[in-house]
Structures are given as C-alpha cells and as structure tokens.
Amino acid sequence: MRSVPTIPTVLAAFMLGTCGVAKAGEGTFGWLSGDWYLTVGATGMVAPNFEGGKKYLLSASPIISLGKAGPAARFTSRNDNISLALIDDGGVRAGLTGKFLFSRDGGDADELKGLDPVRWGGEAGGFFEFYPLDWLRARAELRHGIRAHNGFVADIAADAFYDVTPDVRISGGPRVSFASSDYFDAYYGVDAKESLASGLSEYHPGGGVKSAGLGGAVTWKVTEPMTASLFGEYSRLMGPAADSSLVKERGSRDQFMIGVSTTYRFDFSM
C-alpha cells in the first residue's frame, strides 16, 4: 500500500488569510475570533498509479481540513476542493478554492522514467455553485497552477442527491474537466530530450478538454460529527490528454477509482 500525504490545510490557511486581508478593518485577531472547525479522517482507494496510467495501486491518504464555521452547505462532494465561501445565500455559493498537487517522477512508475519530474505545488482559484433543483447541485471551479505547473484547470460537475434515510445519502452525476496547454505540457508533454530518454514519441500538446466521466457516492452520517463514505469514479481522458504518447503508448484513456473514507469534525471557538 502506498501512503500519500494530503495537506489541504496549507491552502486553507492561504485562503483564510486572503479573506482576512479583505476584512483588515476588523483586525487580524477580530477576524480570527468566532466558531471554527477541524475535520480529520482518512481515505483508502484503488486508483491508477498516475493520471493516465493503466496500472492500479491501493493507496491511503489522510484528510485534514480547517476552516471558519458558516452556513452548512446543502450538498458537498469528495471532488470539491477545499473552499471558502465569500457569497452564500443558501441557493448560490461562490468563493475561493485550492488544491494541493503532489510531485511526480520516474520513481512513482516505470512508465514515467525519462520524463522530467513534476514538482509538488498547488492550484488556487475560485468556485461557483448553485441549485437549479432542490435535489441537484451544479458546481464549477477555475484554478491556476502554482509551482507544479503554470496552466489553468477548470472542473464542472453536476450531482443529483437523495436522502434514503435521515442519515444515508446517495449522490452522483457527470463531470468534465478542461485545461490549458501549460498544464498538459507539464503532465502529458514529451519534448525531444524526454523522448530520447524515455523512448516515448515526442508530443507537444495544446489546450482543451481533459476528461469526461461519472461519479457517485453513498454517504452515511454515523454520528453528528462523524461521516463515512463509499465512492466510485470513472473518467475517460480526452483531447490533448488522450493524444499524449504517454497515454497512447504506456497508459490508458479509461481511468477508474473506488474507495472508502471516514471523517470526524471537531468544532471549537477562538
């Protein structure tokens, strides 16, 4: 089993700090006072050994999220990156979002040997979500890479949800992702030097659709602060990702993921 450290609190702190600057009139300590939450947990999943890979690994990662308490969202998905809502009227939410990106190199998979490593980093940007129906949420995120890549990534998803019982909810729906050429170059491009070192055909991608697919989950509220979830995802790589020699010659366009997670939320005041 491979253990992958997940540290979304780094981005949470960045976003919270940004919001704090916007409210500088309240004073730093004035804004910090109030109700907060800390969510901790773990996820275990079977997923490709790298994005575009055809071999699967069992991996585990911690879940850590820190934020200031506010109105409870009507629906959340494991695909939602850590977010801080600046606008929230119940039917519409918008604000800041971020994602931590792990490094990738030849030590992660034999298929990657000879390719330039991708440094660890993150993505930061904004999100917008609304409820066209009481049981349907649509959400979009637009993020820009930090350190790992210099491109843009956009994710769009729609999730229908239904409460089977007061404590058990099922949900699912379509997802589609887009990215710019700088993102694809970092993760799917193969220049002349890399082609010679890896044996892969040279490939210089543009921007466009990255993937489209479906996802679903069953979530159980074990207790008020504790939840458990079983989830599954399928995505098919498209556009510049599907055309990459890394995918065509050593990987697969079809990407599956299945896993379980559990979290516990601690509420506190400052």
KATA-V97315 format. One record per residue. N is the residue number from 1. RES is the residue in one letter. PHI is phi in whole degrees, -180 to 180 (* if undefined). OMEGA is omega in degrees with one decimal (none if undefined). D_CENTER is the distance of its C-alpha to the mean C-alpha in Angstrom with 2 decimals. Layout:
<<N & RES & PHI & OMEGA & D_CENTER> <N & RES & PHI & OMEGA & D_CENTER>>
//
This chain:
<<1 & M & * & 177.8 & 21.10> <2 & R & -100 & 178.2 & 18.68> <3 & S & -100 & -178.1 & 17.27> <4 & V & -118 & -179.5 & 14.08> <5 & P & -73 & 178.1 & 13.97> <6 & T & -115 & -174.0 & 10.93> <7 & I & -131 & 179.0 & 12.00> <8 & P & -67 & 179.7 & 9.97> <9 & T & -63 & 177.4 & 13.54> <10 & V & -60 & 180.0 & 14.30> <11 & L & -72 & 177.7 & 12.23> <12 & A & -61 & -179.6 & 13.46> <13 & A & -61 & 179.1 & 16.91> <14 & F & -62 & -177.5 & 16.64> <15 & M & -69 & 178.2 & 15.77> <16 & L & -64 & 178.2 & 18.38> <17 & G & -65 & 178.5 & 20.81> <18 & T & -62 & 178.5 & 20.38> <19 & C & -64 & 179.7 & 21.20> <20 & G & -64 & 177.5 & 24.04> <21 & V & -62 & -179.3 & 25.52> <22 & A & -63 & -179.7 & 25.59> <23 & K & -111 & -174.5 & 27.58> <24 & A & -59 & -179.7 & 29.75> <25 & G & -62 & -179.8 & 32.77> <26 & E & -80 & -174.7 & 31.93> <27 & G & 85 & -176.8 & 31.97> <28 & T & -58 & -176.4 & 29.28> <29 & F & -73 & 176.7 & 30.58> <30 & G & -64 & 179.6 & 31.19> <31 & W & -72 & -179.3 & 27.56> <32 & L & -69 & -179.1 & 26.50> <33 & S & -70 & -179.9 & 28.92> <34 & G & 129 & -177.8 & 27.91> <35 & D & -91 & -179.7 & 25.73> <36 & W & -128 & 174.7 & 22.53> <37 & Y & -138 & 173.5 & 20.27> <38 & L & -128 & 178.5 & 18.75> <39 & T & -110 & 178.1 & 16.53> <40 & V & -128 & -179.9 & 16.66> <41 & G & 179 & -178.2 & 16.10> <42 & A & -151 & 176.3 & 15.13> <43 & T & -126 & 171.1 & 13.36> <44 & G & -121 & -175.2 & 15.34> <45 & M & -150 & 170.2 & 14.39> <46 & V & -110 & -174.4 & 16.02> <47 & A & -151 & 177.4 & 14.05> <48 & P & -57 & -178.3 & 15.23> <49 & N & -70 & 169.2 & 16.28> <50 & F & -160 & -179.0 & 14.45> <51 & E & -63 & -175.5 & 12.73> <52 & G & 102 & -178.8 & 15.93> <53 & G & -77 & 178.6 & 17.82> <54 & K & -113 & 175.4 & 20.24> <55 & K & -98 & -175.3 & 20.72> <56 & Y & -116 & -179.8 & 18.86> <57 & L & -129 & 170.3 & 18.41> <58 & L & -89 & -177.9 & 18.20> <59 & S & -134 & 178.1 & 15.92> <60 & A & -134 & 178.5 & 15.38> <61 & S & -150 & 176.0 & 13.24> <62 & P & -78 & 173.9 & 13.95> <63 & I & -119 & 179.1 & 12.15> <64 & I & -137 & 179.6 & 13.48> <65 & S & -142 & -179.6 & 13.18> <66 & L & -127 & 180.0 & 16.13> <67 & G & -162 & 177.5 & 17.15> <68 & K & -89 & -176.7 & 20.25> <69 & A & -65 & 178.5 & 21.25> <70 & G & -151 & 177.8 & 21.66> <71 & P & -60 & -179.7 & 22.06> <72 & A & -69 & 177.5 & 20.17> <73 & A & -70 & -179.4 & 17.68> <74 & R & -68 & 179.3 & 19.23> <75 & F & -150 & 172.3 & 16.11> <76 & T & -133 & -179.8 & 12.59> <77 & S & -125 & 176.9 & 10.05> <78 & R & -64 & 179.0 & 7.84> <79 & N & -81 & 177.0 & 5.28> <80 & D & -67 & 173.4 & 6.07> <81 & N & -78 & -175.1 & 4.74> <82 & I & -57 & -169.8 & 8.07> <83 & S & -135 & 174.1 & 10.76> <84 & L & -130 & -177.5 & 14.50> <85 & A & -76 & 175.1 & 16.60> <86 & L & -102 & 175.2 & 19.66> <87 & I & -127 & -179.4 & 21.02> <88 & D & -156 & 177.6 & 21.23> <89 & D & -114 & 180.0 & 24.23> <90 & G & 96 & 179.7 & 23.02> <91 & G & -98 & -179.2 & 22.60> <92 & V & -135 & 175.3 & 20.58> <93 & R & -131 & 177.6 & 17.91> <94 & A & -153 & -179.9 & 16.77> <95 & G & 171 & -175.0 & 15.78> <96 & L & -100 & 177.6 & 13.61> <97 & T & -145 & -179.5 & 9.89> <98 & G & -154 & -176.7 & 8.34> <99 & K & -147 & 175.8 & 5.99> <100 & F & -93 & -180.0 & 8.03> <101 & L & -116 & 179.8 & 8.95> <102 & F & -85 & 177.1 & 11.60> <103 & S & -70 & 178.2 & 14.89> <104 & R & -142 & 179.1 & 16.18> <105 & D & -151 & -177.0 & 19.91> <106 & G & -63 & 177.8 & 22.77> <107 & G & -76 & 179.9 & 22.81> <108 & D & -81 & -179.1 & 19.61> <109 & A & -163 & 178.9 & 21.32> <110 & D & -61 & -178.1 & 24.77> <111 & E & -64 & -176.2 & 23.50> <112 & L & -96 & -178.1 & 22.04> <113 & K & -64 & -178.2 & 25.36> <114 & G & 97 & 178.0 & 26.96> <115 & L & -91 & 177.7 & 23.86> <116 & D & -62 & 178.8 & 23.06> <117 & P & -68 & 172.6 & 20.44> <118 & V & -101 & -177.3 & 17.13> <119 & R & -73 & 173.8 & 17.06> <120 & W & -69 & -178.9 & 14.46> <121 & G & -178 & -178.8 & 13.13> <122 & G & -163 & 173.7 & 10.40> <123 & E & -137 & 179.1 & 9.57> <124 & A & -135 & -179.3 & 11.20> <125 & G & -178 & -176.9 & 12.34> <126 & G & -133 & 176.9 & 12.98> <127 & F & -135 & 176.0 & 12.26> <128 & F & -144 & 178.7 & 14.95> <129 & E & -143 & 178.5 & 15.48> <130 & F & -152 & -176.4 & 18.80> <131 & Y & -119 & 177.9 & 20.70> <132 & P & -66 & 174.9 & 23.15> <133 & L & -137 & -178.7 & 24.43> <134 & D & -60 & -175.2 & 24.57> <135 & W & -111 & -176.4 & 22.57> <136 & L & -137 & 176.2 & 20.04> <137 & R & -117 & 173.9 & 17.09> <138 & A & -114 & -176.4 & 15.74> <139 & R & -140 & 175.5 & 12.78> <140 & A & -132 & 174.9 & 11.98> <141 & E & -127 & 172.1 & 9.91> <142 & L & -128 & -175.2 & 11.56> <143 & R & -131 & 175.7 & 10.61> <144 & H & -115 & -178.1 & 12.99> <145 & G & -70 & 175.7 & 12.75> <146 & I & -128 & 175.9 & 14.57> <147 & R & 76 & -177.9 & 16.60> <148 & A & -68 & 177.0 & 14.56> <149 & H & -155 & -177.0 & 15.30> <150 & N & -114 & -176.0 & 17.04> <151 & G & -101 & 175.6 & 15.62> <152 & F & -109 & 175.7 & 13.82> <153 & V & -132 & 177.5 & 10.81> <154 & A & -124 & 177.4 & 10.94> <155 & D & -119 & 177.4 & 9.13> <156 & I & -128 & -178.4 & 11.67> <157 & A & -146 & 173.0 & 11.95> <158 & A & -129 & -177.9 & 15.00> <159 & D & -127 & 169.5 & 15.45> <160 & A & -88 & -179.0 & 18.96> <161 & F & -138 & -177.2 & 19.62> <162 & Y & -146 & 178.2 & 22.89> <163 & D & -89 & 179.1 & 24.28> <164 & V & -65 & 172.8 & 26.47> <165 & T & -138 & 177.5 & 27.87> <166 & P & -59 & -176.5 & 27.26> <167 & D & -112 & -177.0 & 25.09> <168 & V & -124 & -179.9 & 23.40> <169 & R & -126 & 172.0 & 21.01> <170 & I & -111 & -177.9 & 19.93> <171 & S & -153 & 176.9 & 17.35> <172 & G & 174 & 178.5 & 16.02> <173 & G & 168 & -177.3 & 15.95> <174 & P & -82 & 174.7 & 15.13> <175 & R & -137 & 173.6 & 12.13> <176 & V & -145 & -178.6 & 12.75> <177 & S & -129 & 177.1 & 11.21> <178 & F & -128 & 177.3 & 13.47> <179 & A & -153 & 178.5 & 13.90> <180 & S & -89 & -176.0 & 16.94> <181 & S & -63 & -179.8 & 19.37> <182 & D & -66 & 176.2 & 18.46> <183 & Y & -66 & -178.1 & 14.95> <184 & F & -62 & 179.3 & 16.67> <185 & D & -64 & -179.3 & 19.46> <186 & A & -68 & -172.1 & 17.45> <187 & Y & -103 & -175.5 & 15.82> <188 & Y & -129 & -178.5 & 18.42> <189 & G & -75 & 176.7 & 21.53> <190 & V & -138 & 179.4 & 24.69> <191 & D & -85 & -174.5 & 27.47> <192 & A & -61 & 179.9 & 31.09> <193 & K & -66 & 179.4 & 30.90> <194 & E & -67 & 178.4 & 27.88> <195 & S & -62 & 179.1 & 29.61> <196 & L & -67 & -177.0 & 32.71> <197 & A & -79 & -174.1 & 30.99> <198 & S & -103 & -175.2 & 28.72> <199 & G & 87 & 177.4 & 30.91> <200 & L & -82 & 176.8 & 28.29> <201 & S & -68 & 178.8 & 29.46> <202 & E & -64 & -177.3 & 28.82> <203 & Y & -151 & 179.8 & 26.11> <204 & H & -123 & -173.9 & 25.24> <205 & P & -80 & 169.2 & 22.49> <206 & G & -103 & 177.5 & 22.29> <207 & G & -104 & 178.1 & 19.56> <208 & G & 154 & 179.3 & 18.69> <209 & V & -69 & 179.3 & 16.70> <210 & K & -97 & -178.3 & 14.17> <211 & S & -163 & 173.7 & 13.75> <212 & A & -143 & -178.1 & 14.68> <213 & G & -175 & -178.1 & 14.61> <214 & L & -135 & 176.2 & 14.75> <215 & G & -147 & 179.3 & 13.12> <216 & G & -154 & -178.7 & 14.91> <217 & A & -156 & 169.1 & 15.40> <218 & V & -119 & -176.0 & 18.40> <219 & T & -118 & -177.9 & 18.11> <220 & W & -120 & 174.4 & 21.16> <221 & K & -84 & -176.4 & 22.13> <222 & V & -64 & 172.7 & 24.27> <223 & T & -139 & -179.3 & 25.61> <224 & E & -57 & -179.8 & 24.87> <225 & P & -92 & -172.8 & 22.55> <226 & M & -117 & 177.7 & 21.31> <227 & T & -131 & 175.1 & 19.08> <228 & A & -134 & -175.2 & 18.43> <229 & S & -146 & 170.2 & 16.39> <230 & L & -115 & -175.4 & 16.79> <231 & F & -135 & 176.5 & 14.18> <232 & G & -146 & -179.2 & 14.33> <233 & E & -140 & 169.9 & 12.63> <234 & Y & -133 & 174.8 & 14.50> <235 & S & -138 & 177.4 & 13.76> <236 & R & -115 & 179.8 & 16.51> <237 & L & -65 & -176.5 & 16.20> <238 & M & -136 & 173.5 & 18.33> <239 & G & 54 & -177.0 & 20.11> <240 & P & -60 & 178.8 & 19.95> <241 & A & -69 & -178.4 & 17.58> <242 & A & -67 & -177.8 & 20.05> <243 & D & -82 & -177.5 & 22.98> <244 & S & -64 & 176.8 & 22.07> <245 & S & -65 & 177.6 & 24.72> <246 & L & -62 & -179.7 & 22.17> <247 & V & -80 & -176.7 & 21.02> <248 & K & -66 & -172.9 & 24.53> <249 & E & -97 & -175.6 & 26.46> <250 & R & -136 & -175.1 & 24.35> <251 & G & -128 & -179.1 & 21.29> <252 & S & -149 & 175.6 & 20.49> <253 & R & -73 & -176.7 & 19.03> <254 & D & -90 & -176.1 & 18.28> <255 & Q & -121 & -179.7 & 15.13> <256 & F & -116 & 176.2 & 15.20> <257 & M & -150 & 174.1 & 13.36> <258 & I & -143 & -176.9 & 15.01> <259 & G & -170 & 177.3 & 14.82> <260 & V & -133 & 177.5 & 15.84> <261 & S & -149 & 174.6 & 14.76> <262 & T & -145 & -179.2 & 16.88> <263 & T & -138 & 176.4 & 16.69> <264 & Y & -135 & -177.1 & 19.56> <265 & R & -106 & 176.4 & 19.81> <266 & F & -109 & 176.6 & 22.53> <267 & D & -104 & 178.9 & 24.01> <268 & F & -152 & -178.8 & 26.27> <269 & S & -123 & 179.0 & 28.13> <270 & M & -126 & none & 29.08>>
//
